[in-house]
Amino acid sequence: MKAQYARPVKWLRRAVGVGDGEVAALLWSFAYFFCLLTGYYILRPLRDEMGIAGGVANLPWLFTATFIAMLVAVPVFGFIVARFPRRTFVPLVYWFFIANIVVFYGLFTLSDSTPIIARAFFVWVSLFNLFVVSVFWSFMADIFRNEQGRRLFGFIAAGGSAGALLGPSLTAALAVPLGPTNLLPVSAFFLAAAVLCIHRLLAVTGPREEGHEPGARRDEAIGGGVFAGVTEVARSPYLIGICVYMVLYTTTSTFLYFEQAHIVAGAFEDAGERTRLFALIDLAVGLLTLATQCMFTGRMMVRFGVGAMLAFVPALTLVGFLALAVAPGVALIVAFQALRRAANFALSRPAREVLYTVVTPERKYKSKNFIDTVVYRGGDAASGWAFAGLAGLGLELAAIALVAVPLAALWIAVGIALGARQERLADVI
């Protein structure tokens, strides 16, 4: 090992517990997630602004449209996964979305952000986010084994958190002077850099036999049917449990997002200021998350177990909605959103991805993608209409927050049960 790399590698061994044969894969995975989330977080504040520009009252329709788009996209993804090796289909997903960004840039440049284009962009970014991140974590669960995931996924997730710092920093600095539209090519550049990281990661892991570090499978097509992801979920109580966990997560997330949209829309009239606020929330989330992931996530998961990590965000959510029921306002919604998302990225999300290290490759890609997209956005759509229905009945924001409290309590129980089941499955691999 070259002398200039000895000190960083020594730090990684001490802080993360990485082995010599895992260093290159770990660093390329970190860089991959960094580029991916930098590109996304440049787009996210613009998506949130487009959601308001398209009309806050239309948000339930936008969530429903996203769910319908997922229903179309998932079988197409299943077809690609069944017929192409990951060396082909993983980069292909990102090139497809890069092409989409170019199209939207042309539409915004030629037509400005008309309500129809704003709504289409909101739906597209919502689909884009889930697909690209789902593919990333499927890839991670495929090349790293259960024991490695517990140690390394926290640090790999820190790459995303670093990207979640850079992305909103660029947006917050440039959204007002340049205009949000001109940030789209910058996002496309970072996604292209993510594709480069994918190729390097494939090179350092390579198609290998079972049992070799870092645990990659042979580089061949997974096969199976287009709808195998759905059927595999239906026959697995473990995957059904993950679905329930995901629905509870997305339901409470949607309630919080709608409360945020209503509170921010009432507090700020200028589009640039709203976009800046959303970017600053993302920046705060990144700052809170990064240090935890680099230093503590892996060690906490090894010490306390997957179940405890899965239960942390539900517990925080229960407390947060109780507080929101007492005193809804901009300061509280920003603090609650930032703390909850930071805890999700730093603790619960890496633990959730470890759940997939003990399932078959078909379930890692097809079933996981179905859960991360259709189940996720289905929960979004249903909870969006539930929020609208509660508001239609005359409930104020504080009262609606109370509705989320028992859901959070159920969510805690599901997280603990899933962690226990994952431990049992890991023991028999």
Secondary structure as the mmCIF struct_conf table of DSSP 4:
data_model
#
loop_
_struct_conf.conf_type_id
_struct_conf.id
_struct_conf.beg_label_comp_id
_struct_conf.beg_label_asym_id
_struct_conf.beg_label_seq_id
_struct_conf.end_label_comp_id
_struct_conf.end_label_asym_id
_struct_conf.end_label_seq_id
HELX_RH_AL_P HELX_RH_AL_P1 ALA A 3 ALA A 15
TURN_TY1_P TURN_TY1_P1 VAL A 16 VAL A 16
HELX_RH_3T_P HELX_RH_3T_P1 ASP A 20 GLU A 22
HELX_RH_AL_P HELX_RH_AL_P2 VAL A 23 ALA A 53
TURN_TY1_P TURN_TY1_P2 GLY A 54 GLY A 54
HELX_RH_3T_P HELX_RH_3T_P2 VAL A 56 ASN A 58
HELX_RH_AL_P HELX_RH_AL_P3 LEU A 59 ARG A 83
BEND BEND1 PHE A 84 PHE A 84
HELX_RH_AL_P HELX_RH_AL_P4 ARG A 86 SER A 111
BEND BEND2 SER A 113 SER A 113
HELX_RH_AL_P HELX_RH_AL_P5 PRO A 115 ILE A 143
BEND BEND3 PHE A 144 PHE A 144
HELX_RH_AL_P HELX_RH_AL_P6 ASN A 146 LEU A 178
HELX_RH_3T_P HELX_RH_3T_P3 PRO A 180 LEU A 183
HELX_RH_AL_P HELX_RH_AL_P7 LEU A 184 THR A 205
BEND BEND4 PRO A 207 PRO A 207
TURN_TY1_P TURN_TY1_P3 GLU A 210 GLY A 211
BEND BEND5 HIS A 212 HIS A 212
TURN_TY1_P TURN_TY1_P4 GLU A 213 PRO A 214
HELX_LH_PP_P HELX_LH_PP_P1 ALA A 216 ARG A 218
BEND BEND6 ASP A 219 GLU A 220
BEND BEND7 GLY A 224 GLY A 224
TURN_TY1_P TURN_TY1_P5 VAL A 226 PHE A 227
HELX_RH_AL_P HELX_RH_AL_P8 ALA A 228 ALA A 234
TURN_TY1_P TURN_TY1_P6 ARG A 235 ARG A 235
HELX_RH_AL_P HELX_RH_AL_P9 PRO A 237 ALA A 267
HELX_RH_AL_P HELX_RH_AL_P10 ALA A 271 MET A 295
TURN_TY1_P TURN_TY1_P7 PHE A 296 PHE A 296
HELX_RH_AL_P HELX_RH_AL_P11 THR A 297 PHE A 304
HELX_RH_AL_P HELX_RH_AL_P12 VAL A 306 VAL A 326
BEND BEND8 GLY A 329 GLY A 329
HELX_RH_AL_P HELX_RH_AL_P13 VAL A 330 ALA A 343
HELX_RH_PI_P HELX_RH_PI_P1 ASN A 344 SER A 348
HELX_RH_AL_P HELX_RH_AL_P14 ARG A 349 VAL A 354
HELX_RH_3T_P HELX_RH_3T_P4 LEU A 355 VAL A 358
BEND BEND9 VAL A 359 VAL A 359
HELX_RH_AL_P HELX_RH_AL_P15 PRO A 361 GLU A 362
HELX_RH_PI_P HELX_RH_PI_P2 ARG A 363 SER A 367
HELX_RH_AL_P HELX_RH_AL_P16 LYS A 368 PHE A 370
HELX_RH_PI_P HELX_RH_PI_P3 ILE A 371 VAL A 375
HELX_RH_AL_P HELX_RH_AL_P17 TYR A 376 GLY A 392
TURN_TY1_P TURN_TY1_P8 LEU A 393 GLY A 394
HELX_RH_AL_P HELX_RH_AL_P18 LEU A 397 VAL A 428
#
